[in-house]
Amino acid sequence: MGDVISTHLDEGKREMITARTSAVMAEFGRFYEQQYSVALFNSVRYEMEGGGNTQTQLLHRKDPLKNKSIFSGGLFQYLEESKKWRSRFLYVGDSYNISLYESKAAHDRGIHSKGVINCAGYRALTSMEEYLGLLNNSLSDAKAKAAGAPVLKCATQFPLILWHPYARHHYFCVMTEKEQKKWHAVFQDCVRHSNNGLSEECKVATPAFTDALRLFRQAKGHYGTWDMMCGNQAQILANLVMETLHPELKNLIVPRLKGKLQQRQRDWMLISDAVYRQVLSQTKTQHEALAQVCELERPCLDSALRTDMDQIITSKEHVSGKIRALVLPRVEQLVRSKVQPYIHSILEALMEPTSRGFSEVRDILFRELVEVSKNTMNDSSSEKLGEHMDKISMLAFHPVKMQSCYEKMEALNLEGLQQRCDVSSPSVFIQRAQILMRQQMDNAVHTFEQLVRQSLDGHSGEDLCKTIQRCQDRVLKKYDYDSSTVRKKFFREALLQIIIPYMLKQLSPSCSPDLPKFKELIFEDFSRFILVENIFEEVVLQSVSKDIMMAVKEAAVQRRHNLYRDSMVLTNSDPNLHLLGEDAIDWAGQFGGVKGERQGGEVANRKRKQIVSMIHLDGMPLPYESIQEVPGVDGIPEENEGQTEQDPETERPVNLIQHVPIEKEPSSPDRINEIRDLINPVLEVVEKDCSQLTNGMLPLEEGDEVKHITTVTEIVPRESPKKVDEELDTAQIEQSLEKEQCISAIESAIQQIEIAIQEDPSENLSEGAIDSDGEFAQTSTNSSPLHHDDSGFQSPANDNVEEMEPQPITDEVVDTEQVMLTLVEGVKSSIDLDAKAPCDASEKKSEFKIES
């Protein structure tokens, strides 16, 4: 790899890259310094005039991801250096950067990560076909065969690829489809968050940067949206440099690459990544220096603005009137002929998927709140409430649960406008709408938390469910209103982003040459705050804003897509709502049962709550620890369908496969006695002089005939019948028992049956009656370890018992009735008899069962 880069990126080419980057940054710096002064003027004017936005109904919290982690787990990564797949532990923190570790243990010990991936500008792919299509578009070869070998062979059927037009590509794979879907949702959320890298809280630096970037690209002839405006300032500037540098280097280096198409593609990806890293390092350093210079000048500029604000505003309005008189006829003509006929169609294309996405957000919010209410009805304790509220608090940042909302917006189709209005890709609008969905969901959840927390004081557990229901209804109404407001603002901004660049592109050739003469109307002291290029764009914007506002208002009046009219303002619906806190509520700490854990050690405080629960694959002994072989797909079961998300308070970054403790199996019997007892259980019973059985069974009457004997073996612990005076040799006892077991069992059974039949019914023995707890009463004094002379019998587990021929006992002839005799405790035997004895009136014919 190093040889390829060093061969094609020699010192001369690196110096050329440095010079090209410095030239772009210098030109951009001039635009930035000009726009910084204009942005500062607009900010101070807005502050002095007391302008304000529409009052929202939902609350907003400052740092929702504090002490949180998004996702973590194990998967396989392809390493270019070794050309092999290796198991890696990935951790996604609150910055949405993906950190790669050798294992989970390395992460837990605080070992430095193997690498960090910032997903700005990337695309998350789940198929090799889509990836190869993008790769062939970036580096195609007409001479190469279409059915060539792929760049790499995926180890499983479920790949995950992070593709970037300039930077290095990252290849991952997982074992199941569910893992792939979950990781894909997480990767998409990382890309979405990283692309939105410009902070909206910077009221001066961010507008200055975006305006400078737009004017820079317009000066190069590039109007319209730009899908590589992704990441922070340094990353966007690196993309700006690579926009022109990358094609030049490809034409210069690619013809010199050797090997097959796949090998040349790999080499070019490595070279492109090296160039991008060099450019990114340079743009980061130079942008920081540029921003520092402007920040140092800000106090002086701010002082001058506040002193001469009225005069600056008057001068700007005078120049604006002159420019408007010049360009307004041309602008109105363009609007009537090329813009107005398409405004409604563009708006409809934007409203359909956006409104469905926000509606899905409401449905998910409603389901989650109803679930909290149901759980509260089952258990209204404060611990359970804290547990459920802690789970729902991070709903907006759960990429898997929010995925269905984001997918609704993916259906946005602006295919007919891409050529007419110079819209490079709808991804800019898709990601912006998805960010707004997440913000509205978080605002609604945070408002619900604050309302519930406020209502908990003074309410008993019986009223808790009703309190939650009232808070739910209030939050949903507020969400409907704020959702309408946010969507209307999004529609207006999207229409301006689509239409204004198109109009500027049409008007600039005829209007731009006349603009420099208006600079003479601006005082020199005010020239840094009043730029004729900005005034020209403002005139164009104002000319079309009225038509855009009317189109959005018409849609709201018709209540299309659940939009509200601007006159429907929920004023003073909750006058004290905005007095509540903006910080997140620690439900698990205040209401849950984790206080003891926190007091018990500092380790629990260091571990961050994980928003997305891991997939636990049961039955896998080792979690992707092998670095030699990749496990087969068929060897890992999928996640259970009914698996619930883990509590964010108790969740910890874990490996993709959870260690399942293996229960210890019963050990094999080592002693001879244990083996003997398992194979040949011994039955010990005591005969007691009882005239009637104690187990509820009737004795055999005279004349009963034994027809059949069936033995059933049951394993029970052996009890010693009697302590012998002298201890016998263990070996002799075992040998004697083994020889006499079969014979003793059968003889004992026959002997007991004969005694029971021949004796008088009143003198029947109780065949070892069993107590209610199933234990023997007392052992016989005549029993010995060598031979059991009792009413029970021993039977080998695998020996068959011989059938007894029926023998007549008396001459009386009775009806045949099957009688079962069962001797329990170690060995069960059932005896079928043909009973031919008359029964008393109080007795009925039944199956007799004698247990001993």
Secondary structure, DSSP 4 states (H G I P E B T S, - for coil): -HHHHHHHS-HHHHHHHHHHHHHHHHHHHHHHHHHHHHHHHHHHHHHHHT--PPPPSS---S-TTTTEE-EEEEEEEEETTTTEEEEEEEEE-TT-PEEEES-HHHHHTTPPPSEEE--TT-EEE--HHHHHHHHHHHS--TTS-TTPPPSS--SSSEEEEEE-SSS--EEEEESSHHHHHHHHHHHHHHHHHHH--S-TT-TTHHHHHHHHHHHHHHHTT--S--TT--SSHHHHHHHHHHHHHHHHHHHHHGGG--S-HHHHHHHHHHHHHHHHHHHHHHHHHHHHHHHHHHHHHHHHHHHHHHHSHHHHHHHHHHHHHHHHHHHHHHHHHHIIIIIHHHHHHHHHHHHHHHHHHHHHHHHHHHHHHHHHHHHHHH---HHHHHHHHHHHTTGGG-TTTTHHHHHHHTT---TTHHHHS----THHHHHHHHHHHHHHHHHHHHHHHHHHHHHHTT--GGGHHHHHHHHHHHHHHHHHHHHHHHHHHHHHHHHHHHHHHHHHHHHHHHHGGGSGGGGGGS-GGGTTT--HHHHHHHHHHHHHHHHHHHHHHHHHHTTGGGPPPTT---TTSSTTGGGS--SPP-HHHHTSS-HHHHHH-SHHHHSPEESSPPPP-TT-SSSS--SS-PPPGGGSPPPPTTPPPPPTTT-----SS---PPPPPPPPP-SHHHHHHHHS----------SS-SSSPPPPPTT-EEEEEEEEE-------S---SSPPPHHHHHHHHHHHHHHHHHHHHHHHHHHHHHS-GGG---SS-B-TTS-BS---TT--SS---SS-----TTPPPPPPPP----S------EEE----SSEEEEEEEE------TT----------
